[in-house]
Amino acid sequence: MPSPIDSESSWPVPRGRVLGLDLGDARIGVAVSDPDRRLALPFGTVRAGAPQEVKAISALVADNDISEVVVGHPLSLSGDAGPRANGAEAFADVLRDVLPVPVVLQDERMSTVEAEKALSIAGAKGRKRRGLVDASAATVILQSYLDALG
């Protein structure tokens, strides 16, 4: 079993499952990592809309031993924050107020495009594809975050 100490420092490497979220108008895509934070897997969707979305995410955190939440941050291609990015920041603030775990933002530029492309290659079609896109985009966001952890 790998050591929980990062070889480049004496600080412990964070462990525990991470929940990834891709915010949408109708659905929030959900992904979850393995406990070692190496692999992101699609987990499904949560219906968007306050307050049930926050209650559902709180239940996911509690029921799945989540130690951190990553919220997709939809910056523009130039890196500027527009209305959707501001909404993600506000949503992350709400989650920080109610969840007992850290909540971070992760740049999600092109995550939905990447998810759509992968699902197209896999042959997913129709209504089922819409929910799959949301969970797949959350997986792309979360995997990007995990990869940055090293």
JOBELZI-V966130 format. One record per pair of residues at least 24 apart in sequence whose ideal C-beta (glycine too) atoms are under 10 Angstrom apart, sorted by the first residue. I is the first residue (numbers start at 1). J is the second residue. If there is no record, write none. Layout:
# JOBELZI-V966130
i: [I I]
j: [J J]
This chain:
# JOBELZI-V966130
i: [1 2 2 4 6 6 8 13 13 13 14 14 14 14 15 15 16 16 16 16 16 17 17 17 17 17 17 17 18 18 18 18 18 18 18 18 18 18 18 18 19 19 19 19 19 19 19 19 19 19 19 19 19 19 19 19 19 20 20 20 20 20 20 20 20 20 20 20 20 20 20 20 20 20 20 20 21 21 21 21 21 21 21 21 21 21 21 21 21 21 21 21 21 21 21 21 22 22 22 22 22 22 22 22 22 22 22 22 22 22 22 22 22 22 22 22 23 23 23 23 23 23 23 23 23 23 23 23 23 23 23 23 24 24 24 24 24 24 24 24 24 25 25 25 26 26 26 27 27 27 27 27 27 28 28 28 28 28 28 28 28 28 29 29 29 29 29 29 29 29 29 29 29 29 29 29 29 29 30 30 30 30 30 30 30 30 30 31 31 31 31 31 31 31 31 31 31 31 31 31 32 32 32 32 32 32 32 33 33 33 33 33 33 33 33 33 33 34 35 35 36 37 37 37 37 37 37 37 38 38 38 38 39 39 39 39 40 40 40 40 40 40 40 40 40 40 40 41 41 41 41 41 42 42 42 42 42 42 42 42 42 42 42 43 43 43 43 44 44 44 44 44 45 45 45 45 45 45 45 46 48 48 50 50 51 51 53 53 53 54 54 54 54 54 54 55 57 57 57 57 57 57 58 58 58 58 61 61 61 61 61 61 62 62 62 66 66 66 67 67 67 68 68 68 68 68 68 69 69 69 69 69 69 69 69 70 70 70 70 70 70 70 70 70 70 70 70 71 71 71 71 71 71 71 71 71 71 72 72 72 72 72 72 72 72 72 72 72 72 72 72 73 73 73 73 73 73 73 74 74 74 74 74 74 74 75 75 75 75 76 77 77 78 79 79 84 104 105 105 106 106 106 106 106 106 106 106 107 107 107 107 108 108 108 108 108 108 108 109 109 110 110 110 111 111 111 111 111 111 111 111 111 112 112 112 112 112 113 113 114 114 114 114 114 115 115 115]
j: [36 36 38 36 149 150 150 37 149 150 67 68 102 149 67 68 65 66 67 68 101 61 64 65 66 67 68 101 66 67 68 69 70 101 102 104 142 145 146 149 43 57 60 61 64 66 67 68 69 70 71 95 99 101 103 138 142 68 69 70 71 72 106 108 111 135 137 138 139 140 141 142 143 144 145 146 46 53 57 60 69 70 71 72 88 91 92 95 103 106 108 134 137 138 141 142 70 71 72 74 88 106 108 111 112 115 133 134 135 136 137 138 139 140 141 142 48 53 71 72 73 74 84 87 88 91 92 108 134 137 138 141 48 72 84 112 130 133 134 137 138 49 84 87 130 131 134 53 130 131 133 134 135 53 56 57 71 72 91 134 135 138 72 111 112 115 131 132 133 134 135 136 137 138 139 140 141 142 56 57 60 64 134 135 138 139 142 70 134 135 136 137 138 139 140 141 142 143 145 146 60 64 65 66 138 139 142 66 67 68 70 139 142 143 145 146 149 146 65 67 146 67 68 142 145 146 149 150 143 146 147 149 139 142 143 146 70 138 139 140 141 142 143 144 145 146 147 135 138 139 142 143 115 131 132 134 135 136 137 138 139 140 142 135 138 139 142 131 132 134 135 138 130 131 132 133 134 135 138 134 91 134 91 94 94 98 91 94 95 91 94 95 97 98 99 98 91 94 95 98 99 103 95 98 99 100 95 98 99 100 101 103 99 100 101 99 100 101 100 101 102 99 101 102 103 104 145 95 96 99 101 102 103 104 142 102 103 104 105 106 108 138 141 142 144 145 146 95 96 103 104 105 106 108 138 141 145 105 106 107 108 109 111 112 137 138 140 141 142 144 145 104 105 106 107 108 109 141 105 107 108 109 111 112 141 105 107 108 109 109 109 110 109 107 109 108 145 141 145 140 141 142 143 144 145 146 148 141 144 145 148 137 138 140 141 142 144 145 141 144 137 140 144 136 137 138 139 140 141 142 143 144 136 137 138 140 141 137 140 139 140 141 143 144 139 140 141]
